[in-house]
Amino acid sequence: MKRVFADGDYVILHVHAKRDSGARGTVVVDIYRIENGKIVEHWDVPQDVPEQSAND
């Protein structure tokens, strides 16, 4: 987990997941909407980490 944000009824996670230590992995942003203490909606945006990137 890289970052966690909370704003009102929303919680946003920024995750860099790797299946093994040599893999570049996948970056995922998960967005949750909370209502009465329960998750009522969830969206995710996955993207494989490219071999080369303009930003490190």
PDB file with SEQRES, HELIX, SHEET and CRYST1 records, atoms N, CA, C and O in Angstrom:
SEQRES   1 A   56  MET LYS ARG VAL PHE ALA ASP GLY ASP TYR VAL ILE LEU          
SEQRES   2 A   56  HIS VAL HIS ALA LYS ARG ASP SER GLY ALA ARG GLY THR          
SEQRES   3 A   56  VAL VAL VAL ASP ILE TYR ARG ILE GLU ASN GLY LYS ILE          
SEQRES   4 A   56  VAL GLU HIS TRP ASP VAL PRO GLN ASP VAL PRO GLU GLN          
SEQRES   5 A   56  SER ALA ASN ASP                                              
SHEET    1 AA1 4 ARG A   3  ASP A   7  0                                        
SHEET    2 AA1 4 TYR A  10  ALA A  17 -1                                        
SHEET    3 AA1 4 THR A  26  GLU A  35 -1                                        
SHEET    4 AA1 4 LYS A  38  ASP A  48 -1                                        
CRYST1    1.000    1.000    1.000  90.00  90.00  90.00 P 1           1          
ATOM      1  N   MET A   1       0.850  -1.160   0.000  1.00  0.00           N  
ATOM      2  CA  MET A   1       0.000   0.000   0.000  1.00  0.00           C  
ATOM      3  C   MET A   1       0.900   1.228   0.000  1.00  0.00           C  
ATOM      4  O   MET A   1       1.808   1.356   0.821  1.00  0.00           O  
ATOM      5  N   LYS A   2       0.627   2.129  -0.942  1.00  0.00           N  
ATOM      6  CA  LYS A   2       1.426   3.347  -1.060  1.00  0.00           C  
ATOM      7  C   LYS A   2       0.779   4.529  -0.329  1.00  0.00           C  
ATOM      8  O   LYS A   2       1.439   5.258   0.412  1.00  0.00           O  
ATOM      9  N   ARG A   3      -0.542   4.699  -0.559  1.00  0.00           N  
ATOM     10  CA  ARG A   3      -1.234   5.850   0.015  1.00  0.00           C  
ATOM     11  C   ARG A   3      -2.675   5.482   0.369  1.00  0.00           C  
ATOM     12  O   ARG A   3      -3.270   4.590  -0.235  1.00  0.00           O  
ATOM     13  N   VAL A   4      -3.220   6.187   1.357  1.00  0.00           N  
ATOM     14  CA  VAL A   4      -4.631   6.055   1.725  1.00  0.00           C  
ATOM     15  C   VAL A   4      -5.174   7.470   1.912  1.00  0.00           C  
ATOM     16  O   VAL A   4      -4.594   8.283   2.631  1.00  0.00           O  
ATOM     17  N   PHE A   5      -6.293   7.746   1.252  1.00  0.00           N  
ATOM     18  CA  PHE A   5      -6.953   9.041   1.373  1.00  0.00           C  
ATOM     19  C   PHE A   5      -8.378   8.818   1.859  1.00  0.00           C  
ATOM     20  O   PHE A   5      -9.015   7.829   1.495  1.00  0.00           O  
ATOM     21  N   ALA A   6      -8.873   9.724   2.670  1.00  0.00           N  
ATOM     22  CA  ALA A   6     -10.276   9.682   3.090  1.00  0.00           C  
ATOM     23  C   ALA A   6     -10.854  11.078   2.916  1.00  0.00           C  
ATOM     24  O   ALA A   6     -10.241  12.071   3.306  1.00  0.00           O  
ATOM     25  N   ASP A   7     -12.040  11.139   2.327  1.00  0.00           N  
ATOM     26  CA  ASP A   7     -12.711  12.412   2.108  1.00  0.00           C  
ATOM     27  C   ASP A   7     -14.212  12.178   2.200  1.00  0.00           C  
ATOM     28  O   ASP A   7     -14.819  11.627   1.282  1.00  0.00           O  
ATOM     29  N   GLY A   8     -14.800  12.595   3.301  1.00  0.00           N  
ATOM     30  CA  GLY A   8     -16.232  12.388   3.486  1.00  0.00           C  
ATOM     31  C   GLY A   8     -16.575  10.909   3.507  1.00  0.00           C  
ATOM     32  O   GLY A   8     -16.066  10.159   4.340  1.00  0.00           O  
ATOM     33  N   ASP A   9     -17.439  10.489   2.590  1.00  0.00           N  
ATOM     34  CA  ASP A   9     -17.876   9.089   2.523  1.00  0.00           C  
ATOM     35  C   ASP A   9     -16.968   8.223   1.653  1.00  0.00           C  
ATOM     36  O   ASP A   9     -17.288   7.061   1.400  1.00  0.00           O  
ATOM     37  N   TYR A  10     -15.841   8.766   1.192  1.00  0.00           N  
ATOM     38  CA  TYR A  10     -14.973   8.033   0.268  1.00  0.00           C  
ATOM     39  C   TYR A  10     -13.626   7.712   0.899  1.00  0.00           C  
ATOM     40  O   TYR A  10     -13.060   8.513   1.642  1.00  0.00           O  
ATOM     41  N   VAL A  11     -13.129   6.519   0.583  1.00  0.00           N  
ATOM     42  CA  VAL A  11     -11.777   6.106   0.954  1.00  0.00           C  
ATOM     43  C   VAL A  11     -11.100   5.648  -0.331  1.00  0.00           C  
ATOM     44  O   VAL A  11     -11.672   4.875  -1.100  1.00  0.00           O  
ATOM     45  N   ILE A  12      -9.879   6.129  -0.562  1.00  0.00           N  
ATOM     46  CA  ILE A  12      -9.150   5.827  -1.789  1.00  0.00           C  
ATOM     47  C   ILE A  12      -7.814   5.208  -1.416  1.00  0.00           C  
ATOM     48  O   ILE A  12      -7.069   5.753  -0.602  1.00  0.00           O  
ATOM     49  N   LEU A  13      -7.517   4.062  -2.021  1.00  0.00           N  
ATOM     50  CA  LEU A  13      -6.255   3.360  -1.791  1.00  0.00           C  
ATOM     51  C   LEU A  13      -5.421   3.383  -3.060  1.00  0.00           C  
ATOM     52  O   LEU A  13      -5.947   3.183  -4.155  1.00  0.00           O  
ATOM     53  N   HIS A  14      -4.130   3.624  -2.921  1.00  0.00           N  
ATOM     54  CA  HIS A  14      -3.169   3.544  -4.019  1.00  0.00           C  
ATOM     55  C   HIS A  14      -2.239   2.393  -3.663  1.00  0.00           C  
ATOM     56  O   HIS A  14      -1.495   2.464  -2.685  1.00  0.00           O  
ATOM     57  N   VAL A  15      -2.286   1.333  -4.463  1.00  0.00           N  
ATOM     58  CA  VAL A  15      -1.586   0.085  -4.143  1.00  0.00           C  
ATOM     59  C   VAL A  15      -0.657  -0.289  -5.286  1.00  0.00           C  
ATOM     60  O   VAL A  15      -1.027  -0.165  -6.453  1.00  0.00           O  
ATOM     61  N   HIS A  16       0.554  -0.749  -4.958  1.00  0.00           N  
ATOM     62  CA  HIS A  16       1.472  -1.328  -5.941  1.00  0.00           C  
ATOM     63  C   HIS A  16       1.616  -2.800  -5.579  1.00  0.00           C  
ATOM     64  O   HIS A  16       2.279  -3.149  -4.603  1.00  0.00           O  
ATOM     65  N   ALA A  17       0.987  -3.659  -6.379  1.00  0.00           N  
ATOM     66  CA  ALA A  17       0.956  -5.096  -6.088  1.00  0.00           C  
ATOM     67  C   ALA A  17       1.950  -5.836  -6.969  1.00  0.00           C  
ATOM     68  O   ALA A  17       2.059  -5.567  -8.165  1.00  0.00           O  
ATOM     69  N   LYS A  18       2.687  -6.787  -6.355  1.00  0.00           N  
ATOM     70  CA  LYS A  18       3.631  -7.639  -7.081  1.00  0.00           C  
ATOM     71  C   LYS A  18       3.389  -9.082  -6.685  1.00  0.00           C  
ATOM     72  O   LYS A  18       3.205  -9.394  -5.509  1.00  0.00           O  
ATOM     73  N   ARG A  19       3.391  -9.962  -7.685  1.00  0.00           N  
ATOM     74  CA  ARG A  19       3.213 -11.389  -7.387  1.00  0.00           C  
ATOM     75  C   ARG A  19       4.523 -12.044  -6.976  1.00  0.00           C  
ATOM     76  O   ARG A  19       4.518 -13.025  -6.233  1.00  0.00           O  
ATOM     77  N   ASP A  20       5.653 -11.510  -7.454  1.00  0.00           N  
ATOM     78  CA  ASP A  20       6.960 -11.996  -7.015  1.00  0.00           C  
ATOM     79  C   ASP A  20       7.938 -10.832  -7.034  1.00  0.00           C  
ATOM     80  O   ASP A  20       7.659  -9.795  -7.636  1.00  0.00           O  
ATOM     81  N   SER A  21       9.077 -10.997  -6.380  1.00  0.00           N  
ATOM     82  CA  SER A  21      10.002  -9.879  -6.176  1.00  0.00           C  
ATOM     83  C   SER A  21      10.608  -9.351  -7.471  1.00  0.00           C  
ATOM     84  O   SER A  21      11.022  -8.193  -7.514  1.00  0.00           O  
ATOM     85  N   GLY A  22      10.674 -10.158  -8.524  1.00  0.00           N  
ATOM     86  CA  GLY A  22      11.257  -9.715  -9.784  1.00  0.00           C  
ATOM     87  C   GLY A  22      10.274  -9.035 -10.721  1.00  0.00           C  
ATOM     88  O   GLY A  22      10.680  -8.498 -11.751  1.00  0.00           O  
ATOM     89  N   ALA A  23       9.009  -9.045 -10.392  1.00  0.00           N  
ATOM     90  CA  ALA A  23       7.980  -8.490 -11.280  1.00  0.00           C  
ATOM     91  C   ALA A  23       7.869  -6.978 -11.120  1.00  0.00           C  
ATOM     92  O   ALA A  23       8.137  -6.438 -10.047  1.00  0.00           O  
ATOM     93  N   ARG A  24       7.471  -6.298 -12.196  1.00  0.00           N  
ATOM     94  CA  ARG A  24       7.215  -4.850 -12.115  1.00  0.00           C  
ATOM     95  C   ARG A  24       5.910  -4.593 -11.377  1.00  0.00           C  
ATOM     96  O   ARG A  24       5.771  -3.599 -10.665  1.00  0.00           O  
ATOM     97  N   GLY A  25       4.964  -5.491 -11.554  1.00  0.00           N  
ATOM     98  CA  GLY A  25       3.722  -5.407 -10.801  1.00  0.00           C  
ATOM     99  C   GLY A  25       2.640  -4.589 -11.475  1.00  0.00           C  
ATOM    100  O   GLY A  25       2.746  -4.204 -12.639  1.00  0.00           O  
ATOM    101  N   THR A  26       1.613  -4.342 -10.716  1.00  0.00           N  
ATOM    102  CA  THR A  26       0.438  -3.598 -11.162  1.00  0.00           C  
ATOM    103  C   THR A  26       0.119  -2.531 -10.123  1.00  0.00           C  
ATOM    104  O   THR A  26       0.168  -2.782  -8.919  1.00  0.00           O  
ATOM    105  N   VAL A  27      -0.203  -1.352 -10.603  1.00  0.00           N  
ATOM    106  CA  VAL A  27      -0.643  -0.279  -9.720  1.00  0.00           C  
ATOM    107  C   VAL A  27      -2.168  -0.247  -9.777  1.00  0.00           C  
ATOM    108  O   VAL A  27      -2.757  -0.303 -10.857  1.00  0.00           O  
ATOM    109  N   VAL A  28      -2.795  -0.156  -8.621  1.00  0.00           N  
ATOM    110  CA  VAL A  28      -4.255  -0.153  -8.548  1.00  0.00           C  
ATOM    111  C   VAL A  28      -4.706   1.014  -7.674  1.00  0.00           C  
ATOM    112  O   VAL A  28      -4.133   1.270  -6.615  1.00  0.00           O  
ATOM    113  N   VAL A  29      -5.733   1.713  -8.130  1.00  0.00           N  
ATOM    114  CA  VAL A  29      -6.420   2.693  -7.301  1.00  0.00           C  
ATOM    115  C   VAL A  29      -7.794   2.106  -6.997  1.00  0.00           C  
ATOM    116  O   VAL A  29      -8.579   1.846  -7.909  1.00  0.00           O  
ATOM    117  N   ASP A  30      -8.078   1.900  -5.726  1.00  0.00           N  
ATOM    118  CA  ASP A  30      -9.380   1.412  -5.277  1.00  0.00           C  
ATOM    119  C   ASP A  30     -10.128   2.577  -4.652  1.00  0.00           C  
ATOM    120  O   ASP A  30      -9.578   3.312  -3.832  1.00  0.00           O  
ATOM    121  N   ILE A  31     -11.383   2.742  -5.044  1.00  0.00           N  
ATOM    122  CA  ILE A  31     -12.222   3.803  -4.495  1.00  0.00           C  
ATOM    123  C   ILE A  31     -13.435   3.148  -3.847  1.00  0.00           C  
ATOM    124  O   ILE A  31     -14.162   2.388  -4.488  1.00  0.00           O  
ATOM    125  N   TYR A  32     -13.641   3.449  -2.581  1.00  0.00           N  
ATOM    126  CA  TYR A  32     -14.762   2.887  -1.827  1.00  0.00           C  
ATOM    127  C   TYR A  32     -15.669   4.015  -1.363  1.00  0.00           C  
ATOM    128  O   TYR A  32     -15.193   5.076  -0.960  1.00  0.00           O  
ATOM    129  N   ARG A  33     -16.978   3.785  -1.419  1.00  0.00           N  
ATOM    130  CA  ARG A  33     -17.931   4.711  -0.817  1.00  0.00           C  
ATOM    131  C   ARG A  33     -18.528   4.014   0.394  1.00  0.00           C  
ATOM    132  O   ARG A  33     -19.023   2.891   0.303  1.00  0.00           O  
ATOM    133  N   ILE A  34     -18.474   4.692   1.516  1.00  0.00           N  
ATOM    134  CA  ILE A  34     -18.913   4.137   2.791  1.00  0.00           C  
ATOM    135  C   ILE A  34     -20.245   4.776   3.183  1.00  0.00           C  
ATOM    136  O   ILE A  34     -20.422   5.989   3.067  1.00  0.00           O  
ATOM    137  N   GLU A  35     -21.173   3.949   3.645  1.00  0.00           N  
ATOM    138  CA  GLU A  35     -22.460   4.450   4.134  1.00  0.00           C  
ATOM    139  C   GLU A  35     -22.832   3.669   5.389  1.00  0.00           C  
ATOM    140  O   GLU A  35     -22.881   2.439   5.365  1.00  0.00           O  
ATOM    141  N   ASN A  36     -23.090   4.367   6.467  1.00  0.00           N  
ATOM    142  CA  ASN A  36     -23.429   3.734   7.753  1.00  0.00           C  
ATOM    143  C   ASN A  36     -22.381   2.703   8.173  1.00  0.00           C  
ATOM    144  O   ASN A  36     -22.717   1.639   8.692  1.00  0.00           O  
ATOM    145  N   GLY A  37     -21.104   3.032   7.940  1.00  0.00           N  
ATOM    146  CA  GLY A  37     -20.012   2.155   8.360  1.00  0.00           C  
ATOM    147  C   GLY A  37     -19.777   0.944   7.477  1.00  0.00           C  
ATOM    148  O   GLY A  37     -18.978   0.076   7.829  1.00  0.00           O  
ATOM    149  N   LYS A  38     -20.459   0.862   6.326  1.00  0.00           N  
ATOM    150  CA  LYS A  38     -20.304  -0.287   5.428  1.00  0.00           C  
ATOM    151  C   LYS A  38     -19.924   0.186   4.028  1.00  0.00           C  
ATOM    152  O   LYS A  38     -20.301   1.277   3.601  1.00  0.00           O  
ATOM    153  N   ILE A  39     -19.172  -0.656   3.324  1.00  0.00           N  
ATOM    154  CA  ILE A  39     -18.832  -0.369   1.935  1.00  0.00           C  
ATOM    155  C   ILE A  39     -20.079  -0.613   1.088  1.00  0.00           C  
ATOM    156  O   ILE A  39     -20.626  -1.716   1.080  1.00  0.00           O  
ATOM    157  N   VAL A  40     -20.525   0.424   0.376  1.00  0.00           N  
ATOM    158  CA  VAL A  40     -21.716   0.279  -0.467  1.00  0.00           C  
ATOM    159  C   VAL A  40     -21.388   0.365  -1.956  1.00  0.00           C  
ATOM    160  O   VAL A  40     -22.187  -0.047  -2.797  1.00  0.00           O  
ATOM    161  N   GLU A  41     -20.207   0.904  -2.280  1.00  0.00           N  
ATOM    162  CA  GLU A  41     -19.763   0.935  -3.675  1.00  0.00           C  
ATOM    163  C   GLU A  41     -18.254   0.773  -3.713  1.00  0.00           C  
ATOM    164  O   GLU A  41     -17.545   1.166  -2.787  1.00  0.00           O  
ATOM    165  N   HIS A  42     -17.770   0.174  -4.825  1.00  0.00           N  
ATOM    166  CA  HIS A  42     -16.335  -0.022  -5.010  1.00  0.00           C  
ATOM    167  C   HIS A  42     -16.007   0.089  -6.490  1.00  0.00           C  
ATOM    168  O   HIS A  42     -16.681  -0.501  -7.334  1.00  0.00           O  
ATOM    169  N   TRP A  43     -14.970   0.849  -6.790  1.00  0.00           N  
ATOM    170  CA  TRP A  43     -14.432   0.927  -8.145  1.00  0.00           C  
ATOM    171  C   TRP A  43     -12.941   0.661  -8.043  1.00  0.00           C  
ATOM    172  O   TRP A  43     -12.319   0.980  -7.030  1.00  0.00           O  
ATOM    173  N   ASP A  44     -12.358   0.074  -9.094  1.00  0.00           N  
ATOM    174  CA  ASP A  44     -10.905  -0.076  -9.115  1.00  0.00           C  
ATOM    175  C   ASP A  44     -10.381   0.247 -10.504  1.00  0.00           C  
ATOM    176  O   ASP A  44     -11.057   0.045 -11.512  1.00  0.00           O  
ATOM    177  N   VAL A  45      -9.153   0.756 -10.526  1.00  0.00           N  
ATOM    178  CA  VAL A  45      -8.497   1.138 -11.767  1.00  0.00           C  
ATOM    179  C   VAL A  45      -7.101   0.515 -11.747  1.00  0.00           C  
ATOM    180  O   VAL A  45      -6.185   1.086 -11.157  1.00  0.00           O  
ATOM    181  N   PRO A  46      -6.921  -0.660 -12.390  1.00  0.00           N  
ATOM    182  CA  PRO A  46      -5.604  -1.294 -12.419  1.00  0.00           C  
ATOM    183  C   PRO A  46      -4.808  -0.873 -13.658  1.00  0.00           C  
ATOM    184  O   PRO A  46      -5.380  -0.592 -14.711  1.00  0.00           O  
ATOM    185  N   GLN A  47      -3.487  -0.834 -13.512  1.00  0.00           N  
ATOM    186  CA  GLN A  47      -2.605  -0.563 -14.648  1.00  0.00           C  
ATOM    187  C   GLN A  47      -1.284  -1.274 -14.407  1.00  0.00           C  
ATOM    188  O   GLN A  47      -0.656  -1.093 -13.364  1.00  0.00           O  
ATOM    189  N   ASP A  48      -0.862  -2.086 -15.378  1.00  0.00           N  
ATOM    190  CA  ASP A  48       0.440  -2.738 -15.276  1.00  0.00           C  
ATOM    191  C   ASP A  48       1.536  -1.684 -15.307  1.00  0.00           C  
ATOM    192  O   ASP A  48       1.437  -0.698 -16.037  1.00  0.00           O  
ATOM    193  N   VAL A  49       2.582  -1.894 -14.514  1.00  0.00           N  
ATOM    194  CA  VAL A  49       3.712  -0.973 -14.495  1.00  0.00           C  
ATOM    195  C   VAL A  49       4.521  -1.209 -15.769  1.00  0.00           C  
ATOM    196  O   VAL A  49       4.955  -2.334 -16.013  1.00  0.00           O  
ATOM    197  N   PRO A  50       4.734  -0.170 -16.591  1.00  0.00           N  
ATOM    198  CA  PRO A  50       5.466  -0.353 -17.843  1.00  0.00           C  
ATOM    199  C   PRO A  50       6.951  -0.580 -17.597  1.00  0.00           C  
ATOM    200  O   PRO A  50       7.482  -0.251 -16.536  1.00  0.00           O  
ATOM    201  N   GLU A  51       7.605  -1.146 -18.595  1.00  0.00           N  
ATOM    202  CA  GLU A  51       9.045  -1.389 -18.500  1.00  0.00           C  
ATOM    203  C   GLU A  51       9.810  -0.073 -18.370  1.00  0.00           C  
ATOM    204  O   GLU A  51      10.777   0.018 -17.613  1.00  0.00           O  
ATOM    205  N   GLN A  52       9.372   0.944 -19.110  1.00  0.00           N  
ATOM    206  CA  GLN A  52       9.986   2.267 -19.020  1.00  0.00           C  
ATOM    207  C   GLN A  52       8.888   3.287 -18.764  1.00  0.00           C  
ATOM    208  O   GLN A  52       7.773   3.160 -19.270  1.00  0.00           O  
ATOM    209  N   SER A  53       9.219   4.297 -17.974  1.00  0.00           N  
ATOM    210  CA  SER A  53       8.248   5.325 -17.640  1.00  0.00           C  
ATOM    211  C   SER A  53       8.913   6.695 -17.674  1.00  0.00           C  
ATOM    212  O   SER A  53      10.085   6.832 -17.321  1.00  0.00           O  
ATOM    213  N   ALA A  54       8.170   7.697 -18.095  1.00  0.00           N  
ATOM    214  CA  ALA A  54       8.701   9.061 -18.091  1.00  0.00           C  
ATOM    215  C   ALA A  54       8.892   9.569 -16.668  1.00  0.00           C  
ATOM    216  O   ALA A  54       9.708  10.458 -16.425  1.00  0.00           O  
ATOM    217  N   ASN A  55       8.138   9.002 -15.727  1.00  0.00           N  
ATOM    218  CA  ASN A  55       8.220   9.401 -14.317  1.00  0.00           C  
ATOM    219  C   ASN A  55       8.630   8.204 -13.479  1.00  0.00           C  
ATOM    220  O   ASN A  55       8.079   7.115 -13.637  1.00  0.00           O  
ATOM    221  N   ASP A  56       9.574   8.396 -12.607  1.00  0.00           N  
ATOM    222  CA  ASP A  56      10.001   7.313 -11.706  1.00  0.00           C  
ATOM    223  C   ASP A  56       9.442   7.522 -10.329  1.00  0.00           C  
ATOM    224  O   ASP A  56       9.690   6.716  -9.433  1.00  0.00           O  
TER     225      ASP A  56                                                      
END                                                                             
